[in-house]
Amino acid sequence: MQPAFTALFMLLFVLLCLLGILANGFIVLVLSREWRRLGRLLPSDMILISLGASRFCLQWVGMVHNFYSFFHLEEFSKGPAGQLIRFQWDFLNSATFWFGTWLSVLFCMKIANLTHPTFLWLKWRFPGSVPWLLLGSLLISTIVTLFFFWGDYALNQGFFIREVYENMTYMERVMSMEIHYFLPLKFVTLSIPCSVFLVSTALLIHSLRRHTRTMRQSAHSLQDASTQAHTRALKSLIFFLILYILSFMSLIIDTVGFFFSENDWFWPWQIVTYLCTSVHPFILILSSPRLREVFRQLLLLARGFWLV
């Protein structure tokens, strides 16, 4: 790829991350203000503030991760600074996936109109379990990240250099470890929250579609408004589903090493990887009346500032 196109995609990546940082930071600030004012948080707010904070940190770490690996690949691969950045990056990715999954489960419990006894029991138990689920997600993410860190450390220290590795270069050993150790570990650990996300989202989409189809059979204006609201919620869910799956696939493919920093498509691929963490916060802001109102007031304030 020509240097001009590399610089263009690099700039687009930075702009995308900055937009995501602003949106996630906005969610965290608004909900933190509510927490300080009321002295407590609703289960939905706990998940949103956790998801926003993890995404906010992930995008800062992601920019450092990508620029460091792009400009100093050898130092990034072997140095302690690179190991520390990868540790933070793996932890934040895992935590973000889990928090996004609990957000999907929460939406399913609040909105889905299902009457199965198991679902009703989960619906009753889930709000009180949210703090423990968030803490458990952090614990799982820490354990998983330690496994990644141990593999990274063992690779750099040459613990795996046996007869089969002796004739390999360092990068060939890295690729072998990525395929035989990191890829299975990442696939298994990310597949668990992804499976829970898919099940809860599928149940919610099925419930919304069934309810929307029922509402469309009536011509009352109030029901028409309700149908439009359910249709908008359905579109938002499908968009979130696409972004979540795209993020999952990008992390798995990234582990295989198709898009190393020396690859011409490295920066376009990073845009795809961070699309969910940057775009989905705006969907959350526009979907929440409380966040949307504060966001509208900020836009009016900014507009008044520029017109002065």
Residue, then its C-alpha position, 0 to 999 in steps of 0.5 A: m500500500q502506498p504511504a499516502f493510503t497508509a497515512l489516510f487509514m491511520l488518520l481514519f483509525v485515530l479519528l474513529c478511536l477519538l469518537g469512541i473515546l468521547a462517546n464512552g467517556f460521555i456515558v461514564l461521566v453522565l452515569s457517574r454524576e447520577w451515581r454521585r447524586l443518587g448514591r446508587l446505580l441501577p443494574s442497567d447503569m452498572i453494566l453501562i458504566s462498566l462497558g463504557a469505562s472498559r471501552f474508553c480504556l481499550q481505545w487508548v491502549g489500542m492506539v498505543h498498541n497499534f502505533y507501537s507495534f507499527f513503528h517498533l515491531e521488534e521492540f514491541s514483540k520482545g521488550p517488557a513495554g510491549q508485554l505490558i501493553r499486550f497484557q492490558w489489551d488482552f484484559l480490556n478486550s476480554a472484559t469488554f466482551w463480557f460486559g457487552t454480553w451482560l448488556s445483551v442479557l439485561f435487554c433480554m430480561k427487561i424486554a423479552n416477553l417469554t413465559h417459560p419458568t426458567f426465563l421468569w426465574l432468571k428475570w427475577r434473579f438477574p438484577g440482583s446478580v449484576p454486581w457479582l456478574l461484573l466482578g466475576s467478569l473481571l476475575i475471569s478476564t484477569i485469569v485468562t490474561l495471565f495465561f496469555f501473559w505466561g505464553d508471551y513470557a515463555l515465548n520471549q524467554g525461549f522456554f519452548i525452543r526444542e528440536v522443532y523450534e531450533n531451526m525457526t526464526y523468532m517470527e516463525r516461533v511467534m506464528s507457531m505459538e499464535i496458532h497452537y496456543f494463543l488461538p485455541l485459548k482466545f477462541v474458547t475464552l471469547s466463545i463463552p460470552c459470545s455464545v451467551f450473547l447470541v442466545s440472549t440476542a436471538l431470544l430478544i429479537h424473536s420476542l420483538r418480532r413476534h410482538t411487532r407482528t401482533m401490534r401491526q394487526s391493530a390500527h390504533s395510533l398508540q399501538d402504531a407508536s409502540t410498533q415503531a418503537h419496537t421496530r427501532a429497538l429491533k434494528s438497533l439490536i440487529f446492528f449491535l449483533i453485527l458489530y459484536i460478531l464482527s468484533f469477535m471475528s476480527l480478534i480471532i483472525d488477528t490472533v492468527g496473524f493475517f494482519f501483522s503491522e508489516n501487512d499493507w492492510f494492517w490499518p484498514w483492519q484495525i478500523v474494522t476491529y475497533l468499529c464496535t467499541s466506537v460506533h455502538p456507544f452512539i447507539l446506546i446514547l441515542s437509545s436512552p432518553r436520559l443520555r440522549e437529552v444530556f447529549r442534546q443539551l451539550l450539542l446546543l451548548a456547543r452550537g451556542f459557543w461557536l455562534v458567539 
